[in-house]
Amino acid sequence: MKLGSRFFISWILSAITMFTLFYIWHGIFLNDFKRIQFPLTWFVTFAAFTYLIFGAGIFFLYESQVMKWFDNLWLRGIVCGLIAGFSFFMIATIVNISITSNLSKQHLLVDCAWQMAEQTVGALTIVFLKFVIRERIPEEI
């Protein structure tokens, strides 16, 4: 796999898309940012780096040999997004469990569904950009 413009543009735009969805969900709809006990700029900065890591991870998962089993590229993107979303949900839940009390089953299910949807949109962003962006093939002299 070549790390050219297709990778970098897909990675960054996917991370921005997922971060934007995260910010809308947690910052606007749920008002979670009001409960943060440290500076909001730290939280947003850490979240941005987390989504950069996740964007790259989803891209590499999409390009992996295991995922090439799926012939349909859009289906592969959906599967990658669901895997990434569930993985992110598990990590976030483990970290959150120590600082959040009274998590209901409904809250966990909604959060899991949201994470899976968010990362699936990020993965589909990668798939779309892989179609749109064409790598230049150097001409032989």
N, C-alpha and C positions, 0 to 999 in steps of 0.2 A: 504494500500500500504506500502510495506516494503522498507526502504531506505538503500538498500544494495549495493553491488558492481555494480549491473546492473544499478542502478540509478546514482551513482557517476561517473562511467566510461562513460555512455551515456551522462550525463549532461556535463562533461568536454570536451569530444571529439566533441560533438555537438557545444558547445560554441567556441572551437578552429576552427572548420570548418567554422562556420558563421563569426568569426572574420577574418579568412584568406581571405574569399571571400570579406568581407568589405574592408580589406586593399588593396587587388588587385584592386577592383573597384575604390575606392576613392583615394588611394595613387598612383596607377600606371596609370590606364586608364584615370581618370578624373583630376588628379593632384590637387585635392582639398586641400591636406595638405599644399600646398604652400601659401594658403590664410589664414591659421590659424593665429590669432593675439596673441597667447600665446604659451608657449613652447610645442613643438610636443610631448615630453614625457608625459606631463600632459594629452593631448588629447588621446594618445594611451592608457594610463593607465585607464582613464575614460571609453574609448570605451571597453576595455577588461572587466572591471567590468560590464558594460552594457550588454555585450554578455553573461557573466556568469549568470546574472539575467534572461536574455531572454532564455538561454538554460534550466534553471530550470523551468521557466514559461511554456515553450513548453512541457517539460516532464510532468508537472502536468496537463496541458490542455489535453495532449494525454491520460493520465490515468483517467481523470474525467468521471463521470457517463454520462454526456451529450454525450461525444465522443464515449462511448461504444455502442451507437446507430448504429455506422458503424461497420458492421461485418468484412469487409476487413481491415486488419491492415495497409496496404499500403495506402489505400484511407483515412483512419483516419489520417495517418501521413501527407498526402497532405493537407487535410482540416485544420489540426492544423497549418501547415506551412503557408497556405494562410491567416488564421485568424491572426496569430502572425505577419506576414509580413505587412498586412494592418494596424494592430494596431501600429506597430513600425513606419510605414510610417506616420500615422496621428500624432503621438507624435513628430517625427522629423520635420515634416512640420510646426507644431505649434511653435516649438522652433526656427526653421530656419527662419520663416516668418519675425521675428523682426530684424534679422541680414542680410537678403538677399533681395536685391531689384531686380525687373524685372524677377520674376519667370514666365516662360511661361507654357502654358498648356502641351506642349510637354515635357518639363523638368519634370513636376510633374508626368505625365503618365509614363515616362521612370523610374523615381525614384521609383514610386509605384510598377511597374512591377519588378524592380530589388530587392526591399525589400521583395516582396512576394516570388520571386525565391530563394533568399538567405535564408530566414527562412524556406522555404519548403525543401531545401537541409539539413538544420539543423535538421528538424523534421524527415526526412527520414534517417538521420544518427542515430537518436534515435531508430527508428523502426528496422533498420538493426542490431544495437547492442543489442536490446532486443531479437532478434533471436539468435545471436551469443553467448551472455553471459548467462550462466545458473547459477542461484543461487544455492548454496549448501543447501540442506534440512537437518537439523540436524536429526540424527538417534535417535530414542527413545531407552532408555536403558531398 
